[in-house]
């Protein structure tokens, strides 16, 4: 191995690492606010990429029907709950309207523009707009009523949601993979290193999102409310912060980040309906590096996972996943030795 | 719903048919209709849907179950076939791992298993297993021949980390050695990997004359593209699981000039008129594309088509020895498959014998080249 190969490997690793970083941030965010270990995070990646791929092909993506089905399911759930508590019908109708308005609107828009072959950026925006509401809807359908359950229960729900999403992904997107065209086809040579436009977009978008998240948490009231919920749920509630709207917001952000990651990774690899799981899992490994608590550490961890994966596949491609996932063991050991604490229940 | 005389008669007929179903030939089929390998299983299922109700004058009942690409589920399906349904034959699985898991169940029940994936099994199970797809030996042959002609001496191997990749590697190394072709670098990847750049770098730096990519369906495009992007200029060979339009759909311009080995079925029209399979293969693609759209033809559905040809030939023979549903009939079916003799399939000339349950000969495989986004037979 010489410097050229090492630098190409490092670039490859950091590019993937940047994607893992986004997913790791989303995982940390969701866990901090809702205590949900959100395994299906990666599914949003696949959904985002595949939605764009189908829009590119001029077809109506399955995401549209999926979204509508999910929105109706949540509306029905709310209605049943409302009727049980004997809520006035006007309020029920308002509630249903609030749930259904956005999904139906964005779905109609997608149905209308899908055959038009819009410019790619517009399709990308539409894909994100289609996948983002999944976050809040999934939270309301699967997690909200269990908000006070133990971390373990929430984890089990996550596993269930993951399997459901993968199965439905196969139904809505089909078994074959797609590869999206690059957003920017330019190539730059720095010595022996070729930097593709897509790589630059990945880095720029990841950086912009990280800075954006930082500003959101530091400067905006909503961000501060999320942080407060993360620090102390009960305390935040006493201060008038609704923990369920904090949960919905964090899941919406997670879905947004996932969909965006999907758009970023779509042109560099073939994405299948089930590709998201492993990508998300690597983001999760990075998040564990950070003890599911620290954003900067998650970022470092994600870049580390990317590099480890890239160099691991160079030296021993058959054992790549083994190398990446075993790396979590020493970190767990070190974490549990450093701050020993009992199981929380 | 409105009940007319017609529907009532139809219902009565259906009832009668289910009573008579005891004497029908029953076939249990386990396919990977969902899960990671569904890309291979779904087209097989599609072809089974085109099967006629009766074959060789006998009513044939197909029981299709999904194994979700999971060997454990395949075993459950197989057990249900042999104990509850008492099937006469088991077809499947559509992937190697499931077929391998089904084999012991079929052998134990002394029921013939027609695997729709290439699979190696222990000697004790071998008498009951027959394979519809071409074996690795048969498919590696045209690649090696092509390499010999092109003067390739060294090869880089980039394959799946599963049974498919492993079997190809073993076969290719063995046949290559005899032909003086050496595998100089071996790298692995998984279908869901986000990048194979590191593997491609290592392979390219070993400077082989050619590359062999072992992957299936749309998963075969990414490694091919990456090798080209990493500046590899030599020939890139692909295996028969990659012979689908998805390779071109995803690989685009980068897979141009790629060499793919395939069964003859997918290039039916391009076959020479003297090719024994031409007529059957054309029949297969016309009927399949009439049902599922232009360009939907594929390797995997062809095997399900061939299974029908097999039944047409063996059912009359086996029916002379016993009634469907009896152990005698099951044993007779197996003997009939072994004694089937040379039979023209859409995928080549099949000749299963007592000692060879793979059946195809070395002339079966066809080398295809991607030219302007189309598969063209390489002469």
HADDOCK unambig.tbl for C-alpha pairs under 7 A between the chains (distance, minus, plus):
assign (segid A and resid 9 and name CA) (segid B and resid 198 and name CA) 6.05 0.50 0.50
assign (segid A and resid 175 and name CA) (segid B and resid 38 and name CA) 5.85 0.50 0.50
assign (segid A and resid 175 and name CA) (segid B and resid 39 and name CA) 5.09 0.50 0.50
assign (segid A and resid 176 and name CA) (segid B and resid 39 and name CA) 5.94 0.50 0.50
assign (segid A and resid 176 and name CA) (segid B and resid 218 and name CA) 6.20 0.50 0.50
assign (segid A and resid 177 and name CA) (segid B and resid 218 and name CA) 5.66 0.50 0.50
assign (segid A and resid 178 and name CA) (segid B and resid 250 and name CA) 6.50 0.50 0.50
assign (segid A and resid 179 and name CA) (segid B and resid 250 and name CA) 5.83 0.50 0.50
assign (segid A and resid 269 and name CA) (segid B and resid 194 and name CA) 5.57 0.50 0.50
assign (segid A and resid 269 and name CA) (segid B and resid 195 and name CA) 6.47 0.50 0.50
assign (segid A and resid 269 and name CA) (segid B and resid 222 and name CA) 6.24 0.50 0.50
assign (segid A and resid 270 and name CA) (segid B and resid 219 and name CA) 6.97 0.50 0.50
assign (segid A and resid 270 and name CA) (segid B and resid 222 and name CA) 6.25 0.50 0.50
assign (segid A and resid 275 and name CA) (segid B and resid 192 and name CA) 5.32 0.50 0.50
assign (segid A and resid 310 and name CA) (segid B and resid 198 and name CA) 5.95 0.50 0.50
assign (segid A and resid 311 and name CA) (segid B and resid 198 and name CA) 6.95 0.50 0.50
assign (segid A and resid 313 and name CA) (segid B and resid 198 and name CA) 5.82 0.50 0.50
assign (segid A and resid 313 and name CA) (segid B and resid 199 and name CA) 6.14 0.50 0.50
assign (segid A and resid 314 and name CA) (segid B and resid 198 and name CA) 4.67 0.50 0.50
assign (segid A and resid 314 and name CA) (segid B and resid 199 and name CA) 5.33 0.50 0.50
assign (segid A and resid 314 and name CA) (segid B and resid 202 and name CA) 6.42 0.50 0.50
assign (segid A and resid 317 and name CA) (segid B and resid 187 and name CA) 5.80 0.50 0.50
assign (segid A and resid 317 and name CA) (segid B and resid 188 and name CA) 5.13 0.50 0.50
assign (segid A and resid 317 and name CA) (segid B and resid 189 and name CA) 6.43 0.50 0.50
assign (segid A and resid 317 and name CA) (segid B and resid 199 and name CA) 6.74 0.50 0.50
assign (segid A and resid 318 and name CA) (segid B and resid 161 and name CA) 6.28 0.50 0.50
assign (segid A and resid 318 and name CA) (segid B and resid 187 and name CA) 7.00 0.50 0.50
assign (segid A and resid 318 and name CA) (segid B and resid 188 and name CA) 5.09 0.50 0.50
assign (segid A and resid 318 and name CA) (segid B and resid 189 and name CA) 6.75 0.50 0.50
